[in-house]
Amino acid sequence: MRDDENPRRRRTRHPPRFLTVGVLAFAGLCSSFMFTLVVPLQAELPMLLDASREDTSWVVTITLLVAAVATPISGRLGDMYGKRRVVAVLLVLLVAGSLIAALASSITGVIIGRALQGGVTGVIPLGIAIMRDVLPPRRLGTAVALMSATMGVGGAIGMPVAAYLALHTDWHTLFWLAAALGAVGLVLVLLFVPEDILRSSGRLDVLGAIGLAVALTGLLLFVSRGAEWGWGSTATLICGIGGLVVLLGWGVYQLRVRDPLLDLRVAARPAVLFTNIAAVGMGFALFSSNVAFPQLLELPVETGSGFGLDMLGAALIVMPAGLVMMVISPLSGWLERTIGPRPLFTGGASFIMLAYVLVLLWSSEVWHIFVANLLIGVGIGFTFAAMPLIIMRAVPADETGASNGLNALFRSVGTSSASAVLGGVLATMSIEIDGVAVPTRAAFDLCFWLAIAAGIVAVVLSLFIPRQPIEGHPSIRD
């Protein structure tokens, strides 16, 4: 009997690697699109859903909360039960949530649907972990950069698409589109992403998952809703203090339990710890532009600080930053192989600081905002490509999913913080024009200074990340 006829020697045929990478990137685009899906509708949601503005704000908040909680948990589940299987389940939840929201006529159905959509965020760190399993080291950097870029590209492309549909069709169309994208992604994953061969042992730490969910929900509610509820209000203090206490108790429990949800000893390694803390700054810097630039572009010219663009025009100015992240992914992969991921991270964070400095000095024309946003796209593209690579070099292969999920969680903390802090700044530092509160130019400048500060923190922290061998050159260290 020939070797290729021997069942024990026959190799399982896998799809071409470029198809696997492409499919995972498409799933990542679908995931990030969920964050900007309803942004164009925010002002009209109270009228469309016959609910108060405070209630309709949960249409956005619930997605951020579920994403933050579900991402590290789905990463652990992927390490244990198969990353491809968990990716498929998350896409099923996306389709289910989209259908529920598309068929809903009240705010309850929309919030439930948006909650299920938030779970799909775990697709991106799981996709990166799958790439580590199936790709050779020389191709991993570029593929990870492409997958990381989908975090910005999906939102950037989704913003004008959602704006156009919101202006010209019924709002339910947005959710029908999300359901269709999720269904296509699910079929492609089942066809072109191979089964996992590397899994970790143990069982799911259910108590740890519940504890993490409670702690993160409390802390993220404190950050995202504190300005609206009042920072000294009972509800805000309960969320903030309660979330912190539960998180500390959860950490002690994780160090003692046999099969923890997250191995905090691995997470405490300097490369992982400093990268994750720096990820908060990068998330803040990324979402700062998403909060400030559209408002600056859409404010009437008469206010003295705006440019008077409509919703679609502002979205088209912001969109190219996400496309830049996609275009530079091959360059990110080459730089990672050449100089290592840590200098790539430091350089990317420096680009972001430069962009906000430029917009502080020159922002009198629309093209000034456009150029600054492109630089932010370059910086985010470099840093988001570098972070998972730094982490993957520092953790065991069977903990890649959970570790990347934890990194995504820290980025979510940064984006949620930016939304809350900058939203509070723009609301507080405003003047009334024709009965409408309008942010002042000083409010936008303060937002840009805060983004610069977040970038500085990320740069400083990146310098404390231990040097790691450059792939293919064990003797060279970044």
RODO-2510 file (C-alpha; in nm, 4 decimals, decimal comma):
residues 478
     n   res          X          Y          Z
     1     m     0,0000     0,0000     0,0000
     2     r     0,1364     0,3449    -0,0918
     3     d     0,1822     0,6071     0,1783
     4     d    -0,0825     0,8324     0,0280
     5     e    -0,3318     0,5425     0,0398
     6     n    -0,2633     0,4654     0,4046
     7     p    -0,5413     0,6240     0,6146
     8     r    -0,2987     0,6895     0,8979
     9     r    -0,0633     0,8824     0,6703
    10     r    -0,3213     1,0617     0,4584
    11     r    -0,3168     1,4312     0,5310
    12     t    -0,6312     1,6335     0,5729
    13     r    -0,6716     1,8726     0,2855
    14     h    -0,6959     2,2307     0,4007
    15     p    -0,8299     2,5279     0,2015
    16     p    -0,5672     2,7562     0,0442
    17     r    -0,4216     2,9810     0,3105
    18     f    -0,5033     3,3012     0,1244
    19     l    -0,8710     3,2011     0,1257
    20     t    -0,8591     3,1343     0,4990
    21     v    -0,7031     3,4753     0,5641
    22     g    -0,9511     3,6469     0,3325
    23     v    -1,2517     3,4820     0,4957
    24     l    -1,1324     3,5690     0,8463
    25     a    -1,0738     3,9289     0,7368
    26     f    -1,4287     3,9435     0,5951
    27     a    -1,5638     3,8145     0,9273
    28     g    -1,3616     4,0844     1,1035
    29     l    -1,5135     4,3512     0,8771
    30     c    -1,8618     4,2264     0,9627
    31     s    -1,7735     4,2443     1,3316
    32     s    -1,6401     4,6007     1,3314
    33     f    -1,9306     4,7200     1,1129
    34     m    -2,1637     4,6515     1,4072
    35     f    -2,0130     4,9412     1,6039
    36     t    -2,1045     5,2053     1,3439
    37     l    -2,4244     5,0396     1,2228
    38     v    -2,6609     5,2661     1,4163
    39     v    -2,4393     5,5747     1,4565
    40     p    -2,6235     5,7678     1,1807
    41     l    -2,9551     5,6894     1,3514
    42     q    -2,8659     5,8044     1,7032
    43     a    -3,0353     6,1442     1,6791
    44     e    -3,3543     5,9926     1,5349
    45     l    -3,3824     5,6813     1,7528
    46     p    -3,6120     5,8410     2,0154
    47     m    -3,8665     5,9225     1,7441
    48     l    -3,8233     5,5935     1,5537
    49     l    -3,8580     5,3766     1,8646
    50     d    -4,0975     5,6002     2,0603
    51     a    -3,8661     5,6046     2,3600
    52     s    -3,6653     5,8543     2,5629
    53     r    -3,3156     5,9546     2,4577
    54     e    -3,1755     5,7939     2,7733
    55     d    -3,3372     5,4622     2,6803
    56     t    -3,2309     5,4734     2,3144
    57     s    -2,8692     5,5381     2,4149
    58     w    -2,8641     5,1735     2,5247
    59     v    -2,8881     5,0738     2,1582
    60     v    -2,5212     5,1775     2,1370
    61     t    -2,4094     5,1101     2,4953
    62     i    -2,5339     4,7505     2,5114
    63     t    -2,3197     4,6534     2,2126
    64     l    -2,0052     4,7947     2,3752
    65     l    -2,0817     4,6197     2,7037
    66     v    -2,1480     4,2785     2,5510
    67     a    -1,8419     4,3107     2,3273
    68     a    -1,6159     4,3851     2,6239
    69     v    -1,7513     4,0949     2,8272
    70     a    -1,7818     3,8384     2,5487
    71     t    -1,4427     3,8894     2,3821
    72     p    -1,2129     3,7384     2,6495
    73     i    -1,4676     3,4670     2,7259
    74     s    -1,5007     3,3659     2,3600
    75     g    -1,1206     3,3618     2,3356
    76     r    -1,1008     3,1105     2,6192
    77     l    -1,3784     2,9010     2,4677
    78     g    -1,1908     2,9018     2,1378
    79     d    -0,8727     2,7766     2,3013
    80     m    -1,0678     2,4943     2,4664
    81     y    -1,3304     2,3849     2,2137
    82     g    -1,1948     2,5075     1,8812
    83     k    -1,1531     2,8601     1,7474
    84     r    -1,3314     2,7872     1,4180
    85     r    -1,6307     2,6463     1,6051
    86     v    -1,6570     2,9512     1,8317
    87     v    -1,6210     3,1905     1,5359
    88     a    -1,9124     3,0112     1,3685
    89     v    -2,1234     3,0389     1,6859
    90     l    -2,0509     3,4118     1,7138
    91     l    -2,1592     3,4648     1,3526
    92     v    -2,4792     3,2729     1,4244
    93     l    -2,5434     3,5121     1,7147
    94     l    -2,4818     3,8046     1,4790
    95     v    -2,7403     3,6741     1,2333
    96     a    -2,9905     3,6018     1,5112
    97     g    -2,9449     3,9433     1,6708
    98     s    -2,9756     4,1205     1,3369
    99     l    -3,2982     3,9363     1,2531
   100     i    -3,4465     4,0165     1,5949
   101     a    -3,3666     4,3874     1,5505
   102     a    -3,4860     4,3888     1,1887
   103     l    -3,8240     4,2483     1,2907
   104     a    -3,8551     4,4619     1,6051
   105     s    -4,1027     4,7462     1,6360
   106     s    -4,0045     4,8518     1,9888
   107     i    -3,6868     4,9439     2,1695
   108     t    -3,6779     4,6149     2,3622
   109     g    -3,6294     4,4039     2,0511
   110     v    -3,3655     4,6395     1,9126
   111     i    -3,1651     4,6341     2,2369
   112     i    -3,1789     4,2520     2,2510
   113     g    -3,0674     4,2323     1,8890
   114     r    -2,7847     4,4798     1,9439
   115     a    -2,6681     4,2836     2,2494
   116     l    -2,6364     3,9669     2,0406
   117     q    -2,4541     4,1634     1,7700
   118     g    -2,1965     4,2767     2,0274
   119     g    -2,0801     3,9211     2,0863
   120     v    -1,9365     3,8955     1,7351
   121     t    -1,6444     4,1195     1,8365
   122     g    -1,4631     3,8070     1,9540
   123     v    -1,4216     3,7044     1,5892
   124     i    -1,1178     3,9314     1,5432
   125     p    -0,8906     3,7994     1,8225
   126     l    -1,0016     3,4444     1,7413
   127     g    -0,9190     3,5011     1,3756
   128     i    -0,5709     3,6196     1,4720
   129     a    -0,5250     3,3069     1,6839
   130     i    -0,6339     3,0857     1,3920
   131     m    -0,3766     3,2561     1,1704
   132     r    -0,1046     3,1669     1,4190
   133     d    -0,2085     2,8031     1,3877
   134     v    -0,2217     2,7823     1,0063
   135     l     0,0355     3,0299     0,8722
   136     p     0,4164     3,0117     0,8596
   137     p     0,5978     3,2821     1,0607
   138     r     0,7071     3,4758     0,7510
   139     r     0,3452     3,5354     0,6509
   140     l     0,1936     3,5776     0,9945
   141     g     0,2809     3,9447     1,0427
   142     t     0,1088     4,0626     0,7246
   143     a    -0,1979     3,8473     0,7884
   144     v    -0,2301     3,9697     1,1480
   145     a    -0,1916     4,3297     1,0282
   146     l    -0,4725     4,2726     0,7784
   147     m    -0,6970     4,1175     1,0433
   148     s    -0,6202     4,3962     1,2901
   149     a    -0,6964     4,6563     1,0220
   150     t    -1,0512     4,5249     0,9929
   151     m    -1,1227     4,6844     1,3332
   152     g    -1,1001     5,0255     1,1686
   153     v    -1,1931     4,9386     0,8115
   154     g    -1,5303     4,7845     0,8928
   155     g    -1,6339     5,0892     1,0904
   156     a    -1,4925     5,3321     0,8339
   157     i    -1,6692     5,1710     0,5403
   158     g    -1,9790     5,1007     0,7437
   159     m    -2,0266     5,4642     0,8467
   160     p    -2,1103     5,6057     0,4994
   161     v    -2,3001     5,2908     0,4036
   162     a    -2,5118     5,3164     0,7163
   163     a    -2,5559     5,6914     0,6632
   164     y    -2,6741     5,6404     0,3050
   165     l    -2,9190     5,3669     0,4020
   166     a    -3,0463     5,5715     0,6960
   167     l    -3,1134     5,8674     0,4669
   168     h    -3,2780     5,6787     0,1803
   169     t    -3,4380     5,3621     0,3225
   170     d    -3,6293     5,2328     0,6219
   171     w    -3,4048     5,1940     0,9284
   172     h    -3,4780     4,8207     0,9461
   173     t    -3,2719     4,7819     0,6269
   174     l    -2,9532     4,8289     0,8299
   175     f    -3,0267     4,5162     1,0307
   176     w    -3,1308     4,3130     0,7263
   177     l    -2,7925     4,4033     0,5743
   178     a    -2,6150     4,2962     0,8956
   179     a    -2,8006     3,9631     0,8903
   180     a    -2,7002     3,9023     0,5278
   181     l    -2,3348     3,9827     0,5977
   182     g    -2,3328     3,7504     0,8991
   183     a    -2,4899     3,4669     0,6981
   184     v    -2,2346     3,5033     0,4182
   185     g    -1,9507     3,5122     0,6706
   186     l    -2,0804     3,1987     0,8422
   187     v    -2,0949     3,0008     0,5181
   188     l    -1,7455     3,1148     0,4181
   189     v    -1,5990     3,0226     0,7579
   190     l    -1,7493     2,6733     0,7413
   191     l    -1,6134     2,6254     0,3890
   192     f    -1,2675     2,7820     0,4024
   193     v    -1,1424     2,7907     0,7629
   194     p    -0,9843     2,4613     0,8754
   195     e    -1,0634     2,2806     1,1966
   196     d    -0,8344     2,3447     1,4918
   197     i    -0,5590     2,1004     1,5756
   198     l    -0,4289     2,2790     1,8878
   199     r    -0,6549     2,3062     2,1923
   200     s    -0,5988     2,3599     2,5615
   201     s    -0,7195     2,1228     2,8274
   202     g    -0,9408     2,1960     3,1239
   203     r    -1,2977     2,3096     3,1714
   204     l    -1,4812     2,6368     3,1371
   205     d    -1,4602     2,8439     3,4539
   206     v    -1,8294     2,9413     3,4687
   207     l    -1,7975     3,1285     3,7983
   208     g    -1,4991     3,3177     3,6620
   209     a    -1,6941     3,4114     3,3473
   210     i    -1,9845     3,5412     3,5552
   211     g    -1,7536     3,7353     3,7844
   212     l    -1,5716     3,8956     3,4905
   213     a    -1,9031     3,9866     3,3258
   214     v    -2,0340     4,1530     3,6439
   215     a    -1,7083     4,3425     3,7083
   216     l    -1,6691     4,4697     3,3517
   217     t    -2,0341     4,5667     3,3240
   218     g    -2,0067     4,7756     3,6384
   219     l    -1,6831     4,9474     3,5375
   220     l    -1,7908     5,0145     3,1790
   221     l    -2,1257     5,1525     3,2938
   222     f    -1,9313     5,3818     3,5281
   223     v    -1,7152     5,5041     3,2402
   224     s    -1,9784     5,5241     2,9672
   225     r    -2,2807     5,6480     3,1659
   226     g    -2,1202     5,8440     3,4510
   227     a    -2,1408     6,1806     3,2752
   228     e    -2,5110     6,1351     3,2040
   229     w    -2,6052     5,9938     3,5453
   230     g    -2,3746     6,2298     3,7361
   231     w    -2,0338     6,1216     3,8614
   232     g    -2,1445     6,1470     4,2227
   233     s    -2,4822     5,9790     4,1793
   234     t    -2,5699     5,6601     4,3648
   235     a    -2,6002     5,4541     4,0462
   236     t    -2,2608     5,5703     3,9160
   237     l    -2,0822     5,5035     4,2452
   238     i    -2,2406     5,1597     4,2810
   239     c    -2,1270     5,0655     3,9301
   240     g    -1,7753     5,2017     3,9731
   241     i    -1,6962     5,0861     4,3259
   242     g    -1,8936     4,7622     4,2933
   243     g    -1,7248     4,6752     3,9637
   244     l    -1,3798     4,7400     4,1102
   245     v    -1,4479     4,5280     4,4206
   246     v    -1,5825     4,2401     4,2107
   247     l    -1,2833     4,2651     3,9752
   248     l    -1,0365     4,2432     4,2647
   249     g    -1,2209     3,9435     4,4081
   250     w    -1,2301     3,7851     4,0634
   251     g    -0,8532     3,8284     4,0308
   252     v    -0,7886     3,6541     4,3627
   253     y    -1,0203     3,3717     4,2598
   254     q    -0,8477     3,3319     3,9219
   255     l    -0,5118     3,2863     4,0936
   256     r    -0,6485     3,0061     4,3100
   257     v    -0,8807     2,8106     4,0803
   258     r    -0,7406     2,5076     3,8963
   259     d    -0,8638     2,5975     3,5440
   260     p    -0,9006     2,9770     3,5414
   261     l    -1,0884     3,1644     3,2729
   262     l    -0,7747     3,3761     3,2203
   263     d    -0,4302     3,2796     3,3444
   264     l    -0,3356     3,6023     3,5222
   265     r     0,0210     3,4818     3,5665
   266     v     0,0586     3,4816     3,1894
   267     a    -0,1261     3,8136     3,1654
   268     a     0,1171     3,9606     3,4207
   269     r     0,4206     3,8931     3,2021
   270     p     0,5754     4,2331     3,1213
   271     a     0,5273     4,2010     2,7439
   272     v     0,1580     4,1198     2,7860
   273     l     0,0914     4,3583     3,0757
   274     f     0,2475     4,6707     2,9238
   275     t     0,0963     4,5980     2,5817
   276     n    -0,2515     4,5625     2,7298
   277     i    -0,2266     4,8823     2,9353
   278     a    -0,0965     5,0667     2,6282
   279     a    -0,3945     4,9263     2,4357
   280     v    -0,6229     5,1421     2,6518
   281     g    -0,4424     5,4499     2,5217
   282     m    -0,4646     5,3299     2,1639
   283     g    -0,8364     5,2587     2,1968
   284     f    -0,8842     5,6070     2,3421
   285     a    -0,6849     5,7696     2,0600
   286     l    -0,8745     5,5791     1,7909
   287     f    -1,2211     5,6591     1,9220
   288     s    -1,1295     6,0221     1,9952
   289     s    -1,1231     6,0884     1,6219
   290     n    -1,4529     5,9034     1,5780
   291     v    -1,6148     6,1232     1,8428
   292     a    -1,4629     6,4627     1,7621
   293     f    -1,4094     6,4709     1,3852
   294     p    -1,7664     6,3936     1,2687
   295     q    -1,9124     6,6551     1,5051
   296     l    -1,6542     6,9128     1,3985
   297     l    -1,7290     6,8456     1,0321
   298     e    -2,1090     6,8537     1,0730
   299     l    -2,1449     7,1626     1,2915
   300     p    -2,2797     7,4652     1,1027
   301     v    -2,0209     7,7150     0,9795
   302     e    -2,2029     7,9878     1,1748
   303     t    -2,0853     7,8324     1,5015
   304     g    -1,7296     7,9370     1,4240
   305     s    -1,5871     7,5865     1,4651
   306     g    -1,7776     7,3651     1,2223
   307     f    -1,7652     7,3019     0,8467
   308     g    -2,1344     7,2470     0,7728
   309     l    -2,1081     6,9046     0,6077
   310     d    -2,4014     6,6666     0,6089
   311     m    -2,3890     6,3247     0,7729
   312     l    -2,2817     6,1423     0,4569
   313     g    -2,0179     6,4016     0,3661
   314     a    -1,8600     6,3813     0,7113
   315     a    -1,8574     6,0016     0,6933
   316     l    -1,6770     6,0126     0,3579
   317     i    -1,4071     6,2401     0,5043
   318     v    -1,3525     6,0042     0,7989
   319     m    -1,3705     5,6805     0,5958
   320     p    -1,0242     5,6869     0,4256
   321     a    -0,8476     5,6401     0,7610
   322     g    -0,9870     5,2884     0,7802
   323     l    -0,8916     5,2165     0,4217
   324     v    -0,5341     5,3282     0,4960
   325     m    -0,5178     5,0668     0,7709
   326     m    -0,5999     4,8007     0,5138
   327     v    -0,3588     4,9308     0,2496
   328     i    -0,0580     4,9484     0,4845
   329     s    -0,1067     4,5971     0,6244
   330     p     0,1647     4,4517     0,3927
   331     l     0,3995     4,7304     0,5063
   332     s     0,3136     4,6544     0,8703
   333     g     0,3995     4,2875     0,8135
   334     w     0,7314     4,3760     0,6491
   335     l     0,8252     4,6199     0,9264
   336     e     0,7364     4,3621     1,1919
   337     r     0,9666     4,1079     1,0281
   338     t     1,2417     4,3677     0,9774
   339     i     1,2515     4,5690     1,2998
   340     g     1,0181     4,3744     1,5301
   341     p     0,6729     4,4509     1,6704
   342     r     0,7791     4,6742     1,9602
   343     p     0,9358     4,9520     1,7435
   344     l     0,6345     4,9195     1,5119
   345     f     0,4064     4,9881     1,8078
   346     t     0,6128     5,2846     1,9263
   347     g     0,6217     5,4328     1,5769
   348     g     0,2477     5,3916     1,5294
   349     a     0,1668     5,5643     1,8582
   350     s     0,4012     5,8488     1,7570
   351     f     0,2113     5,8913     1,4286
   352     i    -0,1115     5,9322     1,6230
   353     m     0,0372     6,2000     1,8497
   354     l     0,1656     6,3846     1,5417
   355     a    -0,1804     6,3734     1,3828
   356     y    -0,3495     6,5354     1,6816
   357     v    -0,0743     6,7976     1,7105
   358     l    -0,1317     6,8872     1,3450
   359     v    -0,5064     6,9221     1,3915
   360     l    -0,4441     7,1476     1,6921
   361     l    -0,2259     7,3742     1,4797
   362     w    -0,4128     7,3530     1,1491
   363     s    -0,7824     7,2755     1,1360
   364     s    -0,9302     7,5670     0,9456
   365     e    -1,0010     7,3628     0,6302
   366     v    -1,1703     7,0284     0,5700
   367     w    -0,8539     6,8886     0,4110
   368     h    -0,6654     6,9529     0,7365
   369     i    -0,8996     6,7114     0,9142
   370     f    -0,8701     6,4691     0,6238
   371     v    -0,4877     6,4592     0,6387
   372     a    -0,4794     6,4287     1,0171
   373     n    -0,7272     6,1430     1,0017
   374     l    -0,5104     5,9637     0,7443
   375     l    -0,2129     5,9865     0,9814
   376     i    -0,4282     5,8431     1,2579
   377     g    -0,5162     5,5564     1,0236
   378     v    -0,1455     5,4866     0,9687
   379     g    -0,0728     5,4972     1,3405
   380     i    -0,3630     5,2740     1,4355
   381     g    -0,2725     5,0342     1,1551
   382     f     0,0822     4,9955     1,2896
   383     t    -0,0117     4,9689     1,6577
   384     f    -0,3049     4,7320     1,6098
   385     a    -0,0842     4,5081     1,3952
   386     a     0,1959     4,5093     1,6520
   387     m    -0,0037     4,4369     1,9691
   388     p    -0,1229     4,0822     1,8877
   389     l     0,2229     3,9902     1,7588
   390     i     0,3887     4,1098     2,0798
   391     i     0,1414     3,9069     2,2825
   392     m     0,1664     3,5922     2,0695
   393     r     0,5432     3,5875     2,1170
   394     a     0,4965     3,6023     2,4945
   395     v     0,2213     3,3437     2,5569
   396     p     0,1853     2,9686     2,4946
   397     a     0,0239     2,8736     2,1645
   398     d    -0,2773     2,7160     2,3377
   399     e    -0,3590     3,0456     2,5144
   400     t    -0,3461     3,2693     2,2082
   401     g    -0,7224     3,3141     2,1806
   402     a    -0,7763     3,4134     2,5425
   403     s    -0,4719     3,6433     2,5472
   404     n    -0,5730     3,8268     2,2313
   405     g    -0,9265     3,8479     2,3653
   406     l    -0,7918     4,0172     2,6784
   407     n    -0,6023     4,2656     2,4624
   408     a    -0,9221     4,3415     2,2707
   409     l    -1,0930     4,3983     2,6051
   410     f    -0,8364     4,6632     2,7024
   411     r    -0,8883     4,8361     2,3671
   412     s    -1,2627     4,8352     2,4367
   413     v    -1,2003     5,0032     2,7715
   414     g    -1,0108     5,2740     2,5845
   415     t    -1,2843     5,3297     2,3267
   416     s    -1,5567     5,3358     2,5925
   417     s    -1,3540     5,5835     2,7974
   418     a    -1,3047     5,8095     2,4969
   419     s    -1,6757     5,8053     2,4217
   420     a    -1,7635     5,8999     2,7794
   421     v    -1,4876     6,1519     2,8503
   422     l    -1,4958     6,3342     2,5176
   423     g    -1,8735     6,3276     2,5075
   424     g    -1,8750     6,4915     2,8512
   425     v    -1,6204     6,7538     2,7430
   426     l    -1,8169     6,8483     2,4307
   427     a    -2,1432     6,8619     2,6251
   428     t    -2,0018     7,0695     2,9115
   429     m    -1,7917     7,3176     2,7130
   430     s    -2,0713     7,4427     2,4889
   431     i    -2,2646     7,7566     2,4108
   432     e    -2,6291     7,7955     2,3195
   433     i    -2,7052     7,9046     1,9634
   434     d    -3,0713     7,9322     1,8618
   435     g    -3,1670     7,7192     2,1584
   436     v    -2,9195     7,4400     2,0732
   437     a    -2,6072     7,3587     2,2765
   438     v    -2,3031     7,3711     2,0460
   439     p    -1,9490     7,2640     2,1501
   440     t    -1,6931     7,5431     2,1474
   441     r    -1,3621     7,5372     1,9663
   442     a    -1,1897     7,5121     2,3050
   443     a    -1,3856     7,1902     2,3729
   444     f    -1,2500     7,0294     2,0577
   445     d    -0,8977     7,1456     2,1391
   446     l    -0,9229     6,9853     2,4833
   447     c    -1,0374     6,6605     2,3193
   448     f    -0,7301     6,6655     2,0974
   449     w    -0,5011     6,7317     2,3952
   450     l    -0,6534     6,4353     2,5774
   451     a    -0,5896     6,2153     2,2727
   452     i    -0,2277     6,3366     2,2628
   453     a    -0,1922     6,2485     2,6316
   454     a    -0,3272     5,8982     2,5631
   455     g    -0,0736     5,8606     2,2808
   456     i     0,2119     5,9740     2,5062
   457     v     0,1146     5,7168     2,7684
   458     a     0,1118     5,4444     2,5015
   459     v     0,4548     5,5471     2,3706
   460     v     0,6090     5,5483     2,7190
   461     l     0,4578     5,2105     2,8055
   462     s     0,5806     5,0626     2,4783
   463     l     0,9374     5,1400     2,5827
   464     f     0,8948     4,9097     2,8846
   465     i     0,7892     4,6128     2,6706
   466     p     1,0767     4,3582     2,6783
   467     r     1,2633     4,3088     2,3553
   468     q     1,1734     3,9971     2,1589
   469     p     1,3586     3,8018     1,8873
   470     i     1,2719     3,9051     1,5330
   471     e     1,1150     3,6198     1,3371
   472     g     1,3732     3,4473     1,1194
   473     h     1,6622     3,6224     1,2980
   474     p     1,6923     3,4709     1,6468
   475     s     2,0090     3,6646     1,7199
   476     i     1,8519     4,0025     1,6396
   477     r     1,6317     4,1651     1,9014
   478     d     1,3981     4,4552     1,8475
***
